[in-house]
Amino acid sequence: MTKIFARFIKDESGATAIEYGLIAALISVALITGATTLGNSLNSQFSSLATKLDNAGKPAATGN
């Protein structure tokens, strides 16, 4: 029984799997954060472009 317990204590395969899982989770969080930031930036750029294009099609205001 003590040999089984000692072998269980020395087994590190579960710890390696947990480490890989934590690394994958951190990479996922970084990717989601980057994609969200990029998406917000693109959204503001396209909104600005749409406003400029919309205003370009309107006649200029006269100062009469």
C-alpha positions in Angstrom: 0.0 0.0 0.0 2.8 2.4 0.8 4.4 1.7 -2.6 1.2 2.7 -4.4 1.0 5.9 -2.4 4.6 6.7 -3.0 4.2 6.1 -6.8 1.1 8.3 -6.7 3.0 11.2 -5.1 5.8 10.9 -7.7 3.5 10.9 -10.7 3.6 14.3 -12.3 1.6 13.7 -15.5 -1.6 15.3 -14.0 0.4 18.4 -13.1 1.7 18.7 -16.7 -1.8 18.5 -18.1 -2.9 21.2 -15.7 0.0 23.4 -16.7 -0.9 23.0 -20.4 -4.5 23.8 -19.6 -3.5 27.0 -17.8 -1.3 28.1 -20.7 -4.1 27.5 -23.1 -6.5 29.5 -20.9 -4.0 32.4 -20.7 -3.5 32.4 -24.5 -7.3 32.4 -25.0 -7.8 35.4 -22.7 -5.0 37.3 -24.6 -6.6 36.5 -28.0 -10.1 37.5 -26.8 -8.7 40.8 -25.4 -6.8 41.6 -28.6 -9.7 40.7 -30.8 -12.1 42.9 -28.8 -9.7 45.9 -28.8 -9.1 45.5 -32.6 -12.9 45.2 -33.2 -13.6 48.3 -31.2 -10.9 50.2 -33.1 -12.2 49.0 -36.5 -15.7 49.9 -35.5 -14.8 53.5 -34.7 -12.7 53.8 -37.9 -15.6 52.6 -40.1 -18.1 54.8 -38.3 -15.9 57.8 -38.9 -15.5 56.9 -42.6 -19.3 56.4 -43.0 -19.9 59.9 -41.5 -17.4 61.5 -43.8 -18.9 59.7 -46.8 -22.4 60.7 -45.8 -21.4 64.3 -45.4 -19.6 64.3 -48.7 -22.9 63.5 -50.5 -24.7 66.5 -49.0 -24.6 69.9 -50.5 -22.4 72.4 -48.7 -24.2 74.8 -46.3 -24.3 78.3 -47.5 -23.7 81.2 -45.2 -26.5 83.5 -46.4 
